[in-house]
């Protein structure tokens, strides 16, 4: 049976306006491919695009946590990616030219040709072909795409967790070089925060504390215990610095992982939580230049290291898929809401906290 000639896609035309469009499915040449989308996870970036906190280069097809099956692939692309028709893969949102200094050094997020301008889920529909996001039936695979094989034990909806788990590994373990004896504070109990807890424990952390804010975060804080957290704190009620020191014989955190979103006070909290010589990973976007409670002199006196984190990379995603498939941590059990792509606007608005419904820990769209 021949494939369709058109595909549905949800287009973010402007903030809070997601509209279904129909696009022609492009012809595939020797260097490109076509992915039949099975599922696409929702990320905090999607919420921020939807609300307008993050600008777009024009109308875009959102979605960058995409799982699908190779529908068509050119011979050169198949060899480059190591795939064939029928393979289930995870799609990396960044592209790599594989030739510039950054790509050759393994830092393709800084690719001289690509970087953020060609990020899947954030590319204008004026770029042809426009099917470059996961909120669609099909996804065009440009020649510089990067694909990851999905273990056979993972279905497409579960496999969308490759992105947040990869973020947790990179932010909670790799970047701060977390190891035995470290005391870790994870700010934010979302799916990436839970993944950072597991990653810190996998790296040998001695103690992990997780913070949340308010009653809505209480179920997530309770879940964090199942991922290895030793202590959870609602910062709307308790002082996290006092709680950390009370639980660790007066010590602060040697590693702080801030995955909060739209929380300007989190930076000041991270600095106060840090012990001398501590490492702070900033991964959550503030959407604000205000930093209440932040004392920059403390960075000097404590000799702190602050590390900015943008995205993940393919080797970490491979580890994330393996960790997910191992079922060592209850990732597949987190509260999840799955909707067809026509329900994207309502689900994204809920995830952004703009409806009366409690946001699920994990949101997924399926065609």
N, C-alpha and C positions, 0 to 999 in steps of 0.2 A: 504494500500500500504506500503510495507516495505521500510525502509530508505536505502539510498545508502551505499555502503561499503567503498567508498573513498571520500575524500574531497579535494577541491583546497585550497591552502594557499599561500600567498606571503611571501617568505623568504628573509630576508635581509642577503645575503651571505657575503657581505663586504660593506664598505661605498659606497653609490651611486649605489648599485647593488641589486635591488629587483627583484626576479625571481619567477615565478609561479611554485609550486611543487604540487604533489599529494601525500597525505598520507592516510593510512588506518584509517578508523574510529574505535576507540577502542571499545571493549566490555565493558559494564558498569556493575559493581558489586553492591553490596548492599550499599556501602559507597560512590559511585561516581555518576556522571551524565553527560549528553550530552546536550549542548546548540546549537540550530540552530541559527546561527548569522543572525540578521536582519540588523544591522548597527553598525558601529564603528567610533567614532569621532577621529579626529586627534589632537594631543597635541604637544606642543613645544618639549617635550621629543622625540617624533617621528622624528621631524626634526633634532634634535641633534644626534640621532642614525644614521639617514640616511647620514648626512654629516660627521660622524665620530667624532664629538666633544665629544660624550659620547661613551665609549667603550662598546662592547657587549661580552658575554662569548662564542662567536662563532656565527654561523648562528642562527637567531631567527625569529619567526613569530611575527612581531610587533603588536601593537594595545592593548590599555588598557582602552578604553572608550566604552565598548561593551554592546550592547543591543541585546537580543535574546529571543527565546521561548524555554522552557524546552521540549526537544525531548524525552529524556529518563532519568529516575532517579531511583536509588535504594531506597528501603523502608526506610533504616536507614538515608540515605541522605535527602530524602523527609521530614522526621520528623525533622531532624536537621535544615534544611533550611526553613521549612514551605512552601513548594511549591508542585505542582503537574504538571504532563504533560500538556502542553498547556499554562502554565503561562508565561507572558512576564516579564522579569526581567532585572535589571541592574547588571552587574558583577563587584564587587570590585576587583581592581588589586592586592591588598595584600591578603595574606592568614593568617589565625589565627589558632594556635593549640588549643586555648581556655583553655590552662592549665598552661602555664608559667606565671611568675609574671607580665611581660609586658602585656600579653593578658588579664589577670584577672584584671589589672588596666585600661583596655580600650585602651592601647597604642600598639596595635598589629603590628604597623609598625616596632616595635622593637622586634617582636616575636623571641624567642630563636631558634625555629625550622625553621622559614621562613625568615621574613624581605625581603630585596631586592633580595637575591639569587633566590627566587621562584616567583618573581613578574611576573604576567601575562603580556605578551608583551615584556619581557626581559629575557626569559628562553631559554636556548640553545635547538635546535631541537634534540640534542643528548639525551635529557631527554625523556623517553618514558612515555606516548604517546606525540608526538611533537606538537599536536594541542593545543597550550597554548597562543594564541594571537588572536586578533580580526580581523586581515586581512585574514579571512578564511570563508569557508562555515559553518564549525562546530567548536565548542570550547569544549575541554574536561574540565569537572568540577571535580577537585580533592577533596578528602574528606574535606579538610580544607578551601574550598572556602567559600565566603560570598556573598549572593545574596540579592537584594533589589527588592520588588514588584514595578512595574511601574504603576502609576495611569492610569485608563482606558481612560482618555481623552488625553493621550499622545501617538502619533505614535512613531515608533522606531527611526526615524531620529531626531525628536525634543528631544526625551528622552536622546540621547547621550549627551545633555547639562548638564546632572546630574553631570558630573565630573568637568567641569570648574565652574559651579555655586557653587558646593560644595567647590571648592578651594576658590572662592571669599568669601563665608561665613566664612570659617575657617580663612583665611588670613586677610580678611578685617574687621572682627568683633570679632570672638571668641578669637584668639590668643592675639591680642592687647587689648582685653576687651574694645572695642569701645563702647561709650555710649553718653548720652546727653551732649552737650557742646563741644564735641571733634571736632577738626579741622583736617581733613584727607587729605593727599596727596597720590594719587595713581599714581605710575610711570609705565606707559605702558597702552595703550588703546586697548589691545587685548581683547579676550572674557573673560579672567580671570580678567583683569582690570575692564571691564564693570561690571562683577559680583561683584567685590570688592566694586565698587561704590554703587550698589544696596544694598549690605550687610551692608555697613556703614550707609546708610540712614535708613535701616530697624532697625539698632541698635540705632538710634537717633542722629547721628552725626549732628552737627550744620552747618558744612561747608565742602564741598568736592571739591578738585581740582584734575584734571587729566592732566598728561603730555604725550606728544608724541614727535616724532622727524621727522620733514620734511613733505613734501607735501603728501606723501603716508598715513600719519597718520591723515590728516585733516578730511576725512570722518568719521573716527573712533572717533575723538575728538567731532565732531558734534553729533554723536550717543550717546556719553557719557551724553550729556545734557538730553536725553530721559530716562536715567537711574538714574537721580537725581543729576548729577554733577552741581555745582554752578559756576565753572570756569574751562576753559581748556587752556592749554599753550603749544605752540610748542617751545620746548627748543632749537631748531635750530635757533630760531629768538629772543625769549624773555627769560629773566632771571626768572626762576620759583620761586626763593627765593623772589625777589623783587615783583613779581606778587602776591604771597601768602601774604606777609606782607601788600601790598597795599590794598588787599581785606579784611583783617582781623584786621584793626586798629593796624598794626605793629606787629602782632603775627606770630609765626611760627606754624608748624604743631605739634599737640600733638600725631598724629599717621601718620606714613609713611608706605605705603605698596608698596614694590618694586617687581613688577612682570615682569620687563624687562628681555630680554634674550640677551646674548652676548653683554652686555653693561657695560664694566668695570667701567665707570665713574659714574654709577648710585649710588654706595655706597657713594661716596663723596657728591653727590647731596642730597641723603637722609639725611646725617648728617647735611649739611648746612640748609636744609629745617626744621629740627626738632627744636621745642621749648625746653626750659629747662624741663627735666623730660619726654621727649618724648619717644615713643616706635616705633621702626623700625622693620618691618617684612620683612625678606629677603626670597623671594620665587623663584625668577628668578635665573637661573644658569648663572654665568659669562663666564665659559669656559676660564678663564684667571686669573692669579695671580696678574695682574697689577690692581691698584686702583687709577687712576689719580684723583687728587683733593681731596683725602681722608685725613683728618686730625684727627688722632686717639686721639689727646689731647682734641678735642671737645667733645668726648664721656665722658671724665672725667669732664670737666668744665660744660657741660650741664646735666650731670648725666643721660645719655641716656641708654635705654634698647634695646638691639638688639636680635631679636628672629628669629632663623632659622626655616623654615617651609618645611617639607617634606611630600607631599601628603595630604590626607584628611582622614576621617574615616566614617564608615557606618552610625552612627547617623546623621552626617552632610549631607551625601548624601540623607538621607530620607527627611531632611528639604529642600534640594535643589530641589528634585523632586516635593515636595508640592509647593514651591515657583514658580517653572516653570509652573506647572499646573494651578496656580492661575491667570496667565497672568497679574499680577500687573505691571510687567516690560516687555518691548518688546523683550524678548529673542528670541522668535520664528521669529522675523522680521529681525534679523541681516543677513547681506549678507552671503550666504552660497553656497558652491559648493559641489554637491554630485556626486560621480563617482563609477563605479563598481570596484571591487578589482583589476582587470587587469590594471586600470588606476592609481594605487597607486603611482608608481614611479613619474609620472609627477605631480600629485597633491601634494605629499610631497615635491618635489623639488620647486614647486611654493610657498608653505607655508614657505619654508626655504629661500625664496627670491633668488632662483637660476635660475629663468626663467624671461622672460620679462613681464609676466603677473602679475597683481596686486593680491596679496594674498587675498583670502576671509577672513572674520573674523572667519568663521566656516567652516571647511572642514570635510566631512563625506564620508566613504566608505561603499558600500552595496554589498553583494554577487550578 
